């Protein structure tokens, strides 16, 4: 195999979502990866503001992270550099920190039960045991650095001050870490090793059990004294003696008396739970594991996008923006039913609401999933019962909703007419909250795609099996009959197909293979399945096309049948509607077929067509990316950022404002809508409504992966590495972290050395009005004054006495300027009154 086959150059695009946090060396932002819509975290470190030794420390964090691969440690994916900013791509743990969980328990005055404490302790200890086995000391284990996935899988993070220990000298001496979790040997300035991490682990477990820190004090000296003396209060909560005894051993002042992480895992406190915990960790990790392809060389494209959701139809003539779905709540997937909308956000949360027209009066509000006692809403509301399940996709039926989670589980709610919820015979007609279809879990099936018709659902599993359920009329379920199915039933095929995607129209269905072939079944009225076969000939040179009697017409198709009309095309997307359908091929060409009584085929008239036709006219030369078919209209978007609509224009279906025009109610050719250019990432139409996700790219840049050595070669920094390393040696092997220790009570490092009293003076200083400054001094006066000051003191302020004098002078000048500004305002006010 050639090297080019192993290393494939690809472009990977990231879209900014939101700001997560900030430290003194950089900030943490959330991004969305467009290739799979996954959320990742970028730790961004501004290297140009750091001295060479701290830059090396940042790259050391990358080196350590790249060594780690454990289910209870935040995963590292890659790193790259742009404009002297180091970007570290990490796993996103959305469910918050252990500190937040403890605070929540404390606010509700609720003690954490022992089983939960043991579960969290086991996961944390497993992570610590893993890094210690690799010769790595974390040095900052605390509740703020312990994160959670929604599955309750614990993740240890922030290896910013971690250190790889030398086997010959496995001891450190530098004072680093968060004060409340420091061990006695660190506080006393002695050498320390892995057992200091064990001490910090004990502090975390103690905090879970008591909801308060082990040591707390009003100043640095008192805290250090308490830690040194090991004055630890007894745990009064109702926990087992074995667990309390383990905490006492962990808090031994002599590090040698403390157990190792491995000894804790093998202790009696986990005897009955260790196997169960291990299996649980493996199962949870297999569900959320994100594989990193090391042989893929990718160019990182960072994009800043404005993402918005627009709806129209149902009486709303012009596209209306839904303000909620922006930035961290930007939409990822959209769908709609007859009278309700559903949106999945980038953080995999589901929102639903009723349409402004026909919502409350038509059908039940159970399709919204907000519970029996909530009722309906015309404002998007999160489906709270799905919180933590990471919804990947949503699809709406006539009066029901179906959603797919990250774990491949299917939840349904709404009307259970014809058994379209797939929950079996023992469920009520209306289901008001999302309910999991147990069939897939019982049969160990993971669903990767879903699609809803009016009253039927199709599901495609990871092992390439297709299941359908709900209304079976016209053979839309593909089982060879018209029977309804109350729970998922597998479609049997004569040939072994490999399916890429599934689609559902109102009462018909499509399956698309990986080769771009299409299978269809269900209602073929108006030939919307494109299955009819005609023998065509001419009566005479002056006649029109004559369809002869031996044509083969299908009114319904009970089992999946290959659409032969498109065998010479490679189809990329299928867009089924109510009575017509649209196909998009890999070259961006749009084909339509089915009913054309309102010009919805986009062919320039309302004449019926016997087969598929390419939509040209205004779309000529355009590459169509998305399309959607409503009841009697169609919409599409192009790669050139245009959006078109055509068909029945009544009730705002086309998103075009015709006012009170009495002209024909049809638009037979694609007509552009929207006043500016939008790139559509997804669109959906149903009945008389449409919804789209429209994006505008505001900015983008390329990033590249760079090693520390390469960065130092290319850097414009003039600081000599040799002299820096010489300074490091004078401070010992751990001096690179000394800068973090100016203030023990700062959880994050700081470069701010301004005295607190001086900060107070600056904060209390009065604002100098610009208007007064301009009136009191001319430009020449200001320049002269600045020049004299420069001659008087060309260097920075050398002592505090001089700083105090300058502050007093500035205060006096400021008071004068304020007084002058008041006088000017009074003059201006009197002039206004006189005029």
C-alpha positions in Angstrom: 0.0 0.0 0.0 1.3 3.4 -0.9 1.9 6.1 1.6 -0.6 8.4 0.0 -3.3 5.8 0.7 -2.4 5.9 4.4 -2.3 9.6 4.8 -5.3 11.3 3.3 -5.5 15.1 3.2 -8.9 16.3 4.3 -10.5 19.6 5.4 -12.2 19.6 8.8 -14.5 22.6 9.5 -15.4 23.8 13.0 -18.1 26.3 13.9 -17.9 28.4 17.0 -20.8 27.7 19.5 -20.1 29.5 22.7 -17.6 30.6 25.4 -17.2 28.1 28.3 -14.5 29.7 30.6 -11.3 31.6 30.9 -8.0 31.4 32.8 -4.9 33.6 32.9 -3.2 31.7 30.1 -6.1 31.4 27.8 -9.8 30.5 27.3 -12.0 27.5 26.6 -14.6 27.6 23.8 -17.2 25.1 22.5 -17.1 24.3 18.8 -19.2 22.1 16.5 -17.5 19.7 14.1 -19.4 19.9 10.8 -18.3 16.4 9.6 -20.4 14.6 12.2 -22.0 17.5 14.1 -20.2 16.5 17.3 -19.4 19.1 20.0 -15.8 19.5 21.0 -13.9 21.8 23.3 -10.9 23.9 22.3 -8.5 25.1 25.0 -6.9 28.2 23.5 -3.6 29.3 24.9 -2.1 32.6 23.9 1.6 31.6 23.5 2.8 35.1 22.6 1.9 36.4 26.1 4.0 33.6 27.7 7.7 33.3 28.5 9.5 30.5 26.7 9.3 28.2 29.8 5.6 28.6 30.1 5.2 27.9 26.4 7.1 24.7 26.9 4.8 23.9 29.8 1.7 24.3 27.4 3.2 21.9 24.9 4.0 19.6 27.8 0.3 19.4 28.5 -0.3 18.3 24.9 2.4 15.7 25.3 0.8 14.3 28.4 -2.8 14.3 27.0 -1.6 12.5 23.9 -0.4 9.6 26.1 -3.7 9.1 27.8 -6.6 6.8 26.7 -8.9 6.0 29.6 -12.8 6.1 29.9 -12.5 8.3 33.0 -10.2 10.9 31.5 -11.2 13.7 29.1 -10.1 12.6 25.7 -7.5 14.5 23.7 -8.0 14.6 19.9 -5.4 16.9 18.4 -3.8 20.3 18.6 -2.8 23.0 16.1 -1.5 26.6 16.1 -2.5 29.8 14.4 -1.3 33.4 15.2 0.7 32.1 18.1 -2.4 30.6 19.8 -2.2 26.9 20.7 -5.5 25.2 20.2 -6.0 21.9 22.1 -9.0 19.9 20.9 -10.7 18.0 23.8 -13.8 15.9 24.6 -16.8 17.9 25.7 -18.4 16.8 29.0 -21.6 18.7 29.0 -23.2 17.6 32.3 -21.1 19.9 34.4 -18.6 19.4 37.2 -18.5 17.5 40.5 -18.4 20.9 42.2 -21.7 21.8 40.7 -23.3 18.5 41.8 -22.1 19.1 45.3 -23.4 22.6 45.4 -26.8 21.4 44.1 -26.9 18.8 46.9 -26.0 21.4 49.4 -28.6 23.9 48.3 -31.3 21.2 48.5 -29.9 20.0 51.9 -29.6 16.5 50.6 -26.7 14.2 51.4 -25.2 12.1 48.6 -26.0 8.5 49.1 -23.1 6.0 49.6 -23.7 4.1 46.4 -23.3 7.3 44.4 -20.2 8.3 46.4 -18.6 4.8 45.7 -19.5 5.0 42.0 -17.8 8.4 41.6 -14.9 7.4 43.8 -14.3 4.2 41.8 -14.2 6.1 38.5 -11.9 8.9 39.9 -9.6 6.3 41.5 -9.4 4.3 38.2 -8.3 7.5 36.4 -5.7 8.3 39.0 -4.4 4.7 39.0 -4.1 4.8 35.2 -2.0 8.1 35.1 0.2 7.0 38.1 0.9 3.7 36.3 2.2 5.9 33.3 4.4 7.9 35.6 2.2 11.0 35.5 1.2 13.1 38.5 -1.9 15.3 38.1 -1.1 17.8 40.9 -4.5 19.6 40.6 -7.2 17.0 41.5 -10.3 18.9 42.7 -14.0 19.0 42.2 -13.8 21.7 39.5 -11.5 19.5 37.4 -13.9 16.5 37.5 -16.4 16.5 34.8 -19.5 14.4 33.8 -21.1 13.1 30.7 -24.9 13.0 30.7 -24.6 9.2 31.2 -23.0 9.9 34.6 -19.6 8.8 33.3 -16.9 10.7 35.3 -14.0 12.4 33.5 -10.8 13.8 35.1 -9.6 16.8 33.2 -7.2 19.8 33.2 -3.7 18.4 33.0 -2.2 21.9 32.8 0.3 21.4 35.6 0.6 17.7 35.4 4.2 16.3 35.5 5.8 13.2 34.1 8.1 11.9 36.9 11.6 10.6 36.3 11.9 7.0 37.5 15.3 7.7 39.0 14.0 10.7 41.0 10.2 10.3 41.4 9.8 13.3 43.7 8.9 16.9 43.1 9.2 20.0 45.3 7.5 22.9 43.6 4.5 24.4 45.4 1.7 24.1 42.8 -2.0 23.2 42.8 -5.2 24.5 44.4 -4.6 25.4 48.1 -7.6 23.5 49.6 -6.5 20.2 48.1 -2.7 20.5 48.9 -1.1 17.7 51.0 0.8 18.5 54.2 4.2 17.7 52.5 3.5 20.3 49.8 2.5 22.9 52.3 5.6 22.3 54.4 7.8 22.6 51.4 9.0 19.0 51.4 9.5 16.7 48.5 6.3 14.9 47.3 5.1 12.3 44.9 2.1 10.3 43.8 0.7 10.1 47.3 -0.1 13.8 47.2 -2.6 13.0 44.4 -4.1 10.4 46.7 -4.5 13.1 49.4 -6.4 15.4 46.9 -8.6 12.4 46.0 -9.4 12.0 49.6 -10.4 15.7 49.8 -12.7 15.2 46.9 -14.4 12.1 48.4 -14.7 13.9 51.8 -16.4 16.8 50.1 -18.9 14.5 48.4 -19.7 12.9 51.8 -20.0 16.1 53.9 -20.8 18.7 51.1 -18.0 20.9 52.6 -14.2 21.2 52.2 -11.9 19.3 54.4 -9.9 22.4 55.2 -11.1 26.0 55.0 -9.7 29.2 56.4 -9.9 33.0 56.1 -6.2 33.4 55.1 -3.3 31.5 53.7 -1.4 31.0 56.9 -4.4 29.5 58.8 -5.1 27.1 55.9 -1.5 26.0 55.7 -1.5 25.4 59.5 -4.7 23.3 59.4 -3.4 21.2 56.6 0.0 20.7 58.3 -1.7 19.7 61.6 -4.2 17.4 59.8 -7.1 18.7 61.8 -9.9 16.8 60.1 -13.5 16.8 61.4 -15.2 13.4 61.7 -17.8 12.5 59.0 -21.2 12.5 60.8 -23.3 11.3 57.9 -24.7 7.8 57.8 -21.9 6.1 55.8 -20.4 2.6 56.3 -17.5 2.2 58.7 -15.3 0.8 55.9 -15.6 3.9 53.8 -15.0 6.2 56.8 -11.9 4.2 57.8 -10.6 4.4 54.2 -10.9 8.2 54.3 -8.9 8.3 57.6 -6.1 6.2 56.0 -6.0 8.5 53.0 -5.6 11.5 55.3 -2.5 10.0 57.0 0.1 12.8 57.4 2.9 10.4 56.5 2.6 9.8 52.7 4.0 6.3 53.1 1.0 5.4 55.2 -1.5 6.4 52.5 -2.7 3.7 50.1 -2.0 3.8 46.4 -4.8 4.2 43.9 -4.5 0.5 43.0 -4.8 -0.5 46.7 -7.9 1.6 47.1 -9.5 -0.1 44.1 -8.7 -3.5 45.6 -9.9 -2.6 49.1 -13.0 -4.0 50.8 -15.1 -0.9 50.1 -15.4 -2.0 46.4 -15.6 -5.7 46.9 -19.2 -6.1 46.0 -19.3 -3.4 43.4 -16.0 -3.5 41.5 -17.1 -5.9 38.8 -20.4 -4.1 38.3 -18.6 -0.7 38.2 -16.1 -1.9 35.6 -18.9 -3.3 33.3 -20.9 -0.1 33.7 -17.8 2.1 32.8 -17.2 -0.1 29.7 -20.8 0.1 28.5 -21.0 3.9 29.0 -17.7 4.4 27.4 -18.6 2.3 24.3 -21.7 4.5 23.8 -19.9 7.8 24.0 -16.4 6.9 22.6 -15.2 9.0 19.9 -12.6 7.4 17.7 -9.6 9.5 16.6 -8.1 8.6 13.2 -4.4 9.3 13.6 -3.6 8.5 10.0 -5.8 11.3 8.7 -4.0 14.6 8.0 -6.6 17.3 8.2 -6.5 21.0 7.6 -8.6 22.7 10.3 -11.0 25.4 9.0 -12.4 27.5 11.8 -15.6 29.2 10.8 -17.7 31.8 12.6 -21.3 31.4 11.4 -24.6 33.0 12.1 -27.2 30.3 12.2 -30.9 31.1 12.3 -34.2 29.2 12.0 -37.0 30.6 9.7 -40.5 29.4 9.3 -43.4 30.4 6.9 -46.7 29.2 5.7 -50.0 28.5 7.5 -51.0 32.1 6.9 -47.6 33.6 7.6 -46.6 34.9 4.1 -43.0 36.0 4.7 -40.2 33.9 6.4 -40.2 34.6 10.2 -37.1 34.1 12.3 -37.3 32.1 15.6 -35.0 34.2 17.8 -34.3 31.4 20.3 -32.2 29.3 18.0 -28.9 31.2 17.8 -25.3 30.7 19.1 -25.2 28.0 21.8 -28.9 27.2 21.0 -28.3 27.0 17.2 -30.4 24.4 15.4 -28.9 21.2 14.1 -32.0 19.4 12.8 -35.6 20.5 12.0 -38.9 18.7 11.3 -42.6 19.5 11.3 -45.9 17.8 11.4 -49.3 19.0 10.3 -49.5 21.6 13.0 -46.3 21.4 15.1 -42.6 22.0 14.8 -39.5 20.3 16.3 -35.9 21.4 16.5 -32.7 19.7 17.7 -30.0 22.1 18.9 -26.2 21.8 18.6 -26.2 20.7 22.3 -28.6 17.8 21.3 -31.6 19.2 23.1 -35.1 18.9 21.6 -37.6 21.8 21.4 -41.2 21.6 20.2 -44.1 24.0 19.7 -47.4 24.4 17.9 -47.9 26.1 14.6 -49.5 29.6 14.8 -52.4 28.4 12.6 -54.2 25.2 13.3 -52.1 24.2 16.3 -54.3 24.4 19.4 -57.5 23.5 17.6 -56.2 20.6 15.5 -55.4 17.4 17.3 -53.9 16.8 20.7 -51.0 18.6 22.3 -49.4 15.2 23.2 -47.3 15.5 20.1 -45.3 18.3 21.8 -44.0 15.9 24.6 -44.3 18.4 27.5 -46.5 16.3 29.6 -50.3 15.9 30.2 -50.6 18.9 32.4 -48.7 21.4 30.3 -51.0 21.9 27.3 -49.9 23.6 24.1 -47.4 26.4 23.4 -46.7 28.5 20.4 -43.2 29.4 21.8 -40.4 26.8 21.4 -40.0 24.9 24.6 -37.4 22.3 25.5 -38.7 18.7 26.0 -37.3 18.4 29.5 -37.8 14.7 30.0 -35.2 14.1 27.2 -32.5 16.1 29.0 -29.3 14.2 29.1 -30.1 11.8 26.3 -28.4 13.7 23.5 -31.0 13.8 20.8 -29.4 13.4 17.3 -32.4 13.6 15.0 -36.1 14.3 15.1 -38.9 13.4 12.7 -42.6 14.4 12.9 -45.7 12.6 11.7 -49.2 14.0 11.3 -49.9 14.0 15.1 -46.8 12.4 16.6 -43.1 12.9 17.1 -40.2 10.5 16.9 -36.6 11.2 18.0 -33.3 9.3 17.9 -30.7 9.6 20.6 -26.9 9.5 20.5 -27.0 6.0 21.9 -29.3 4.7 19.1 -32.5 4.6 21.1 -35.8 5.7 19.7 -38.4 7.7 21.7 -41.9 8.5 20.5 -44.8 10.6 21.8 -48.2 12.0 20.5 -51.1 10.2 18.9 -50.8 6.4 18.8 -53.3 6.0 16.0 -52.6 2.8 14.0 -49.8 2.0 16.5 -47.5 4.5 14.9 -45.6 5.1 18.2 -44.3 1.5 18.0 -45.0 0.9 21.7 -47.2 -2.2 21.4 -50.8 -2.9 22.1 -50.8 -1.9 25.8 -50.4 1.8 25.4 -53.1 4.5 25.4 -54.1 6.5 22.3 -52.3 9.6 23.5 -48.8 9.5 24.9 -47.8 12.8 26.4 -44.1 12.3 27.2 -41.3 10.7 25.3 -41.4 6.9 25.7 -38.6 4.6 24.6 -39.4 1.9 22.1 -38.2 -1.1 24.1 -38.2 -3.4 21.1 -34.8 -2.2 19.8 -33.1 -2.5 23.2 -34.6 -5.9 23.9 -33.2 -7.2 20.5 -29.8 -5.4 21.0 -30.4 -3.2 18.0 -28.8 0.3 17.6 -30.9 2.6 15.3 -28.9 5.1 13.2 -31.7 6.8 11.2 -35.5 7.4 11.5 -38.2 8.9 9.2 -41.9 9.5 9.8 -44.8 9.6 7.3 -48.2 10.8 8.4 -48.9 7.6 10.4 -46.0 5.3 9.8 -42.3 5.2 10.8 -39.2 3.7 9.2 -36.0 2.9 11.1 -32.6 1.9 9.8 -30.2 0.1 12.2 -26.4 0.0 12.3 -26.4 -3.6 11.1 -28.3 -2.5 7.9 -31.7 -3.8 8.8 -34.9 -1.8 8.1 -37.9 -1.8 10.4 -41.3 -0.2 9.9 -44.5 0.2 12.0 -47.8 2.1 12.1 -50.4 2.3 9.4 -50.0 -0.3 6.7 -52.5 1.1 4.1 -51.2 1.0 0.5 -48.3 -1.2 1.6 -46.3 1.8 3.0 -44.7 -0.5 5.6 -43.2 -2.8 2.9 -44.2 -6.1 4.3 -46.2 -7.3 1.3 -49.6 -6.5 2.9 -51.7 -3.6 4.2 -51.7 -4.7 7.9 -51.0 -2.1 10.7 -48.1 -2.9 13.0 -48.1 -1.9 16.6 -44.4 -2.4 17.1 -41.3 -2.5 14.8 -41.3 -5.2 12.2 -38.3 -6.0 9.9 -38.7 -5.8 6.1 -37.4 -8.9 4.3 -35.5 -8.4 1.1 -34.8 -10.8 -1.7 -31.4 -9.2 -2.4 -28.8 -8.0 0.2 -28.8 -4.2 -0.1 -26.5 -1.8 1.8 -28.6 1.1 2.7 -27.4 4.7 3.2 -30.6 6.5 4.2 -34.4 6.1 4.6 -37.2 8.5 3.7 -41.0 8.7 4.4 -43.7 10.6 2.5 -47.3 11.0 3.7 -48.3 7.4 2.8 -45.3 6.1 0.9 -41.6 5.3 1.6 -38.1 5.3 0.0 -34.9 3.4 0.8 -31.6 4.7 -0.7 -28.6 2.3 -1.1 -25.0 3.3 -0.7 -24.6 3.1 -4.5 -27.3 5.8 -5.0 -30.1 3.4 -6.1 -33.7 3.9 -4.8 -36.3 1.4 -3.6 -39.9 2.5 -3.2 -43.2 1.2 -1.7 -46.6 2.5 -0.6 -49.2 4.7 -2.4 -48.2 5.4 -6.0 -51.1 7.8 -6.8 -50.0 10.4 -9.4 -46.9 8.1 -9.9 -45.2 9.8 -6.9 -43.1 6.6 -6.5 -42.0 6.9 -10.1 -42.7 3.1 -10.6 -45.0 3.4 -13.6 -43.6 2.1 -16.9 -45.0 3.4 -20.2 -44.5 2.2 -23.8 -44.5 5.4 -25.8 -45.0 5.8 -29.6 -46.2 8.4 -32.2 -49.5 8.3 -34.1 -48.3 10.7 -36.8 -45.7 13.4 -37.2 -48.1 16.1 -36.0 -49.5 14.3 -32.9 -48.5 14.5 -29.3 -47.1 11.6 -27.3 -49.4 8.7 -27.1 -49.5 6.3 -24.1 -50.4 2.9 -25.4 -52.6 0.3 -23.6 -49.7 -2.0 -22.7 -48.3 0.5 -20.2 -47.6 -0.9 -16.7 -49.2 1.3 -14.0 -48.8 0.7 -10.2 -51.4 2.2 -8.0 -49.7 0.8 -4.8 -46.6 -1.1 -4.1 -46.7 -3.6 -1.2 -43.0 -4.5 -1.1 -39.8 -2.4 -1.8 -39.3 -2.2 -5.6 -36.3 -0.7 -7.5 -37.0 2.6 -9.2 -35.8 1.8 -12.7 -36.2 5.2 -14.1 -33.2 6.4 -12.1 -30.8 3.5 -12.6 -28.6 5.7 -14.8 -28.4 8.3 -12.0 -26.7 8.4 -8.7 -29.2 9.9 -6.3 -27.9 11.9 -3.3 -31.1 13.0 -1.6 -34.8 12.1 -1.7 -37.5 14.7 -0.8 -41.0 13.0 -0.5 -44.1 15.2 0.0 -47.8 14.5 0.0 -48.6 13.9 -3.7 -45.2 14.6 -5.4 -41.5 13.9 -4.9 -38.2 15.4 -5.7 -34.8 13.7 -6.2 -31.4 15.4 -6.1 -28.5 13.6 -7.8 -24.8 13.9 -7.0 -24.4 16.6 -9.6 -26.9 18.9 -7.9 -29.6 18.3 -10.5 -33.2 18.4 -9.3 -35.9 16.0 -10.6 -39.6 16.1 -9.8 -42.5 13.7 -10.4 -46.0 13.1 -9.1 -49.0 15.5 -9.0 -48.6 18.9 -10.8 -52.1 20.4 -10.3 -50.6 23.5 -8.7 -47.3 23.7 -10.7 -45.4 22.1 -7.8 -43.1 20.2 -10.2 -41.6 23.5 -11.3 -41.9 22.8 -15.0 -43.6 26.1 -16.0 -47.2 24.8 -16.2 -49.8 22.7 -14.3 -50.0 19.9 -16.9 -49.6 16.3 -15.6 -46.4 14.4 -16.3 -46.1 10.6 -16.8 -42.5 10.5 -15.5 -39.6 12.4 -13.9 -38.5 15.7 -15.3 -35.5 17.9 -14.5 -36.3 21.3 -13.1 -34.5 23.9 -15.2 -35.5 27.5 -16.0 -34.3 29.6 -13.0 -32.4 26.6 -11.7 -30.3 26.2 -14.8 -26.6 26.2 -13.9 -27.4 26.0 -10.1 -26.2 23.1 -7.9 -29.2 22.2 -5.8 -28.2 21.1 -2.2 -31.5 20.7 -0.4 -35.2 20.4 -1.4 -38.5 19.8 0.4 -42.0 19.0 -0.8 -45.2 20.2 0.9 -48.8 19.4 0.1 -49.0 21.4 -3.2 -45.6 23.3 -3.3 -41.9 22.8 -3.3 -38.8 24.6 -2.1 -35.1 24.2 -2.7 -31.7 25.8 -1.9 -28.5 25.9 -4.0 -24.8 26.0 -3.3 -24.8 29.6 -4.5 -26.8 30.5 -1.4 -30.1 31.0 -3.2 -33.5 29.7 -1.9 -36.3 29.1 -4.4 -40.0 28.2 -4.0 -42.9 27.3 -6.4 -46.3 25.8 -6.6 -49.5 26.8 -4.7 -48.9 30.3 -3.2 -52.0 30.5 -1.0 -51.7 30.9 2.8 -48.0 31.9 2.5 -46.7 28.5 1.3 -44.0 30.0 -0.9 -42.7 32.6 1.6 -43.5 35.4 -1.0 -45.7 38.4 -0.2 -48.3 38.9 -3.0 -50.4 41.2 -0.9 -54.0 41.4 -2.1 -53.2 40.4 -5.7 -56.0 38.6 -7.3 -53.8 36.8 -9.9 -53.5 33.1 -10.2 -52.7 31.2 -7.0 -49.9 29.2 -8.6 -46.2 29.8 -9.4 -45.1 27.3 -11.9 -41.4 28.1 -12.1 -38.9 28.4 -9.2 -38.8 31.9 -7.8 -36.1 33.2 -5.4 -37.1 34.1 -1.8 -35.3 35.9 1.0 -33.6 39.3 0.6 -30.0 38.2 1.3 -27.8 35.1 0.6 -28.1 32.2 3.0 -26.5 28.8 3.0 -29.2 26.3 4.0 -28.0 23.3 6.1 -31.5 21.7 6.4 -35.0 22.3 5.2 -38.4 20.6 5.7 -42.0 21.2 4.4 -45.2 19.6 5.4 -48.8 20.4 4.8 -48.7 24.3 4.3 -45.7 25.0 6.5 -41.9 25.2 5.9 -38.9 25.5 8.2 -35.2 25.9 7.3 -31.9 26.3 9.0 -30.1 29.3 7.3 -26.5 30.1 7.9 -24.2 33.0 7.1 -20.5 32.6 7.3 -19.0 35.6 9.1 -15.4 34.6 9.2 -13.1 31.6 8.7 -9.4 30.8 8.9 -7.0 27.8 8.5 -5.1 26.2 11.3 -2.2 23.8 11.2 -0.7 21.3 13.6 2.7 22.4 14.9 5.2 20.8 17.3 6.9 22.8 20.1 10.2 22.7 18.3 8.7 23.9 15.0 6.9 26.7 16.7 10.0 28.0 18.4 11.8 27.9 15.1 9.1 30.0 13.4 8.3 32.2 16.4 9.3 35.9 16.2 10.1 35.9 19.9 13.6 37.1 20.5 14.0 35.6 23.9 16.9 33.1 24.0 15.9 29.6 24.8 19.4 28.9 26.2 19.3 31.7 28.7 15.7 30.7 29.7 16.8 27.1 30.3 19.7 28.4 32.4 17.3 30.3 34.6 15.1 27.2 34.9 18.1 25.2 36.1 18.8 27.7 38.9 15.3 27.1 40.2 15.4 23.3 40.1 13.6 20.9 37.8 10.2 22.2 38.7 10.7 25.9 38.4 8.6 26.1 35.3 5.5 26.2 37.4 6.6 28.8 40.0 4.7 31.6 38.4 1.5 30.0 39.4 2.2 30.5 43.1 2.1 34.3 43.7 -1.2 33.8 45.4 -2.1 30.4 46.9 -5.8 31.2 46.8 -6.0 31.8 43.1 -7.5 28.6 41.4 -5.9 29.9 38.2 -2.6 31.4 37.5 -2.3 35.2 37.2 0.2 37.7 35.9 -1.4 40.6 37.8 1.1 42.1 40.3 -0.7 45.4 41.0 -1.2 45.9 44.7 -4.8 45.6 45.9 -4.9 49.1 47.3 -3.8 50.5 44.0 -6.5 48.5 42.2 -9.0 50.1 44.6 -7.9 53.6 43.7 -8.2 52.9 40.0 -11.7 51.4 40.5 -12.9 54.4 42.5 -11.4 56.9 40.0 -14.0 59.1 38.3 -14.6 59.0 34.6 -13.0 61.8 32.6 -15.6 63.2 30.1 -14.3 63.3 26.5 -16.2 66.6 25.8 -14.5 68.4 28.8 -11.1 67.1 27.7 -11.5 68.4 24.2 -12.7 71.8 25.3 -10.1 72.3 28.0 -7.0 71.4 25.9 -6.1 71.7 22.3 -4.2 69.0 20.5 -0.9 71.0 20.7 -1.3 71.5 24.4 -1.8 67.8 25.0 1.3 66.9 22.9 3.4 69.5 24.8 2.2 68.1 28.1 3.0 64.5 27.0 6.4 65.6 25.8 7.3 67.2 29.1 6.1 64.2 31.1 8.2 62.0 28.9 11.3 64.1 29.6 10.5 64.2 33.2 10.0 60.5 33.5 11.1 58.5 30.4 10.9 55.2 32.3 8.1 53.4 34.2 7.2 54.3 37.7 10.0 53.0 40.0 8.3 53.2 43.4 5.0 53.3 45.2 5.6 56.9 46.6 5.9 58.2 43.1 2.7 56.3 42.0 0.8 57.8 45.0 1.8 61.4 44.0 0.8 60.9 40.4 -2.6 59.4 41.5 -3.2 62.5 43.7 -2.3 64.8 40.9 -4.7 63.0 38.5 -7.5 63.2 41.1 -7.1 67.0 41.4 -7.0 67.4 37.6 -10.0 65.1 37.3 -12.0 67.2 39.8 -11.2 70.3 37.8 -12.3 68.7 34.5 -15.5 67.4 36.1 -16.3 71.0 37.4 -15.6 72.4 33.9 -17.8 69.8 32.3 -20.7 70.7 34.6 -20.3 74.3 33.7 -20.4 73.5 30.0 -23.5 71.4 30.5 -25.3 74.3 32.3 -24.3 76.7 29.5 -25.6 74.3 26.9 -28.8 73.8 28.8 -29.4 77.6 29.1 -28.7 78.1 25.4 -31.3 75.4 24.5 -33.9 77.1 26.7 -33.3 80.5 25.1 -33.6 79.1 21.6 
